[in-house]
Amino acid sequence: MKHHSTSNVLVQYLYGETSVLRKLEVENAIQEDQSINRSYETLRKGYKLLPKVSFYPSDDVLDAVVNYSKRPVLNYN
C-alpha cells in the first residue's frame, strides 16, 4: 500500500469509510507490511478505548430541518 497518508487510510478503514477496493488493499498491506501492521494495531487499540457515542436529533429538530427544506429558495442576483 504505497500511500503518503497511511495513517489517514488506516483510520478510514477502522471507521468503515473506505471503498471495497481500498479495504482489500489495506487488509493486504496489514498482512504483508509489519510497519503498517504495527501502526494499525496501535490505532485499533486507541479506537477501542474511545467511548461509543451516538447522537440522535429530537423529533422537533428533524421537523425543523424538513420544514426548512420545503421553503422556497431565494435567488440573490
VONUKOL-813517 format. One record per residue (C-alpha): x, y, z; residue number from 1. Coordinates in nm, 2 decimals. Layout:
<atoms>
+--------+--------+--------+-----+
!      X !      Y !      Z !  nr !
+--------+--------+--------+-----+
!      X !      Y !      Z ! NUM !
...
+--------+--------+--------+-----+
</atoms>
This chain:
<atoms>
+--------+--------+--------+-----+
!      X !      Y !      Z !  nr !
+--------+--------+--------+-----+
!   0.00 !   0.00 !   0.00 !   1 !
!   0.20 !   0.29 !  -0.13 !   2 !
!   0.02 !   0.60 !   0.01 !   3 !
!   0.15 !   0.92 !   0.16 !   4 !
!  -0.11 !   0.93 !   0.43 !   5 !
!  -0.11 !   0.57 !   0.55 !   6 !
!  -0.24 !   0.67 !   0.90 !   7 !
!  -0.54 !   0.85 !   0.75 !   8 !
!  -0.62 !   0.55 !   0.53 !   9 !
!  -0.60 !   0.32 !   0.84 !  10 !
!  -0.83 !   0.55 !   1.03 !  11 !
!  -1.08 !   0.54 !   0.74 !  12 !
!  -1.05 !   0.16 !   0.74 !  13 !
!  -1.12 !   0.14 !   1.11 !  14 !
!  -1.43 !   0.35 !   1.07 !  15 !
!  -1.55 !   0.16 !   0.77 !  16 !
!  -1.52 !   0.46 !   0.54 !  17 !
!  -1.32 !   0.30 !   0.26 !  18 !
!  -1.43 !   0.16 !  -0.07 !  19 !
!  -1.42 !  -0.22 !  -0.12 !  20 !
!  -1.11 !  -0.19 !  -0.33 !  21 !
!  -0.93 !   0.02 !  -0.07 !  22 !
!  -1.05 !  -0.21 !   0.21 !  23 !
!  -0.89 !  -0.51 !   0.04 !  24 !
!  -0.57 !  -0.31 !  -0.03 !  25 !
!  -0.55 !  -0.21 !   0.34 !  26 !
!  -0.61 !  -0.56 !   0.46 !  27 !
!  -0.34 !  -0.69 !   0.23 !  28 !
!  -0.10 !  -0.42 !   0.35 !  29 !
!  -0.17 !  -0.50 !   0.71 !  30 !
!  -0.08 !  -0.87 !   0.65 !  31 !
!   0.23 !  -0.80 !   0.43 !  32 !
!   0.39 !  -0.50 !   0.59 !  33 !
!   0.50 !  -0.52 !   0.96 !  34 !
!   0.53 !  -0.14 !   0.99 !  35 !
!   0.17 !  -0.09 !   0.87 !  36 !
!   0.06 !  -0.38 !   1.09 !  37 !
!   0.21 !  -0.21 !   1.40 !  38 !
!   0.05 !   0.13 !   1.30 !  39 !
!  -0.29 !  -0.04 !   1.25 !  40 !
!  -0.27 !  -0.23 !   1.59 !  41 !
!  -0.18 !   0.10 !   1.77 !  42 !
!  -0.47 !   0.28 !   1.60 !  43 !
!  -0.71 !  -0.01 !   1.67 !  44 !
!  -0.62 !  -0.02 !   2.04 !  45 !
!  -0.68 !   0.35 !   2.06 !  46 !
!  -1.01 !   0.32 !   1.87 !  47 !
!  -1.13 !   0.05 !   2.11 !  48 !
!  -1.06 !   0.29 !   2.41 !  49 !
!  -1.28 !   0.57 !   2.27 !  50 !
!  -1.63 !   0.59 !   2.41 !  51 !
!  -1.90 !   0.48 !   2.17 !  52 !
!  -2.13 !   0.77 !   2.14 !  53 !
!  -2.44 !   0.81 !   1.92 !  54 !
!  -2.63 !   1.13 !   1.88 !  55 !
!  -3.00 !   1.13 !   1.77 !  56 !
!  -3.17 !   1.45 !   1.70 !  57 !
!  -3.51 !   1.52 !   1.86 !  58 !
!  -3.83 !   1.50 !   1.65 !  59 !
!  -3.85 !   1.88 !   1.68 !  60 !
!  -3.51 !   1.92 !   1.52 !  61 !
!  -3.59 !   1.68 !   1.24 !  62 !
!  -3.93 !   1.86 !   1.18 !  63 !
!  -3.75 !   2.19 !   1.16 !  64 !
!  -3.50 !   2.06 !   0.91 !  65 !
!  -3.77 !   1.91 !   0.69 !  66 !
!  -3.98 !   2.23 !   0.71 !  67 !
!  -3.67 !   2.44 !   0.62 !  68 !
!  -3.60 !   2.22 !   0.32 !  69 !
!  -3.95 !   2.29 !   0.19 !  70 !
!  -3.91 !   2.66 !   0.19 !  71 !
!  -3.87 !   2.83 !  -0.14 !  72 !
!  -3.51 !   2.92 !  -0.24 !  73 !
!  -3.43 !   3.29 !  -0.25 !  74 !
!  -3.22 !   3.40 !  -0.55 !  75 !
!  -2.99 !   3.70 !  -0.50 !  76 !
!  -2.87 !   3.82 !  -0.83 !  77 !
+--------+--------+--------+-----+
</atoms>
